[in-house]
C-alpha cells in the first residue's frame, strides 16, 4: 500500500484543500445571505452586510495580539525553575 493511502483522510493535502474551499464557500454564502435577509441592527453599524464576519475576524486578531503580548510579559527565563533548585 502507498503511504498516502494509509493516512487519515483529514491529513491528506487534497482533503485539507477541499475543506478550506468548503469553509470559505460556507462563509461567503452566509455573508451573501444578508442581502436577502434583513438584519436588525441596534447601533446602526451592526446592521451592515458582513459586519458580524468582520467583527468576529477583528476580535480574533485582537485576542491573538493580546495573548502574544501577555506571553512576552509573563515569559520566564528558560532556566527559571532550575536556578531555584540549584540553590538548595
Number of C-alpha atoms within 10 A of each C-alpha: 5 6 6 11 9 9 10 9 12 10 10 13 11 10 13 13 11 11 13 11 12 12 12 12 12 12 13 13 11 13 16 13 12 15 12 7 9 11 12 10 11 8 7 8 9 14 15 14 17 18 15 13 14 12 12 12 12 12 12 12 12 12 12 12 12 12 12 12 12 11 11 10 9 8 9 10 8 8 9 9 10 10 11 9 9 7 6 5
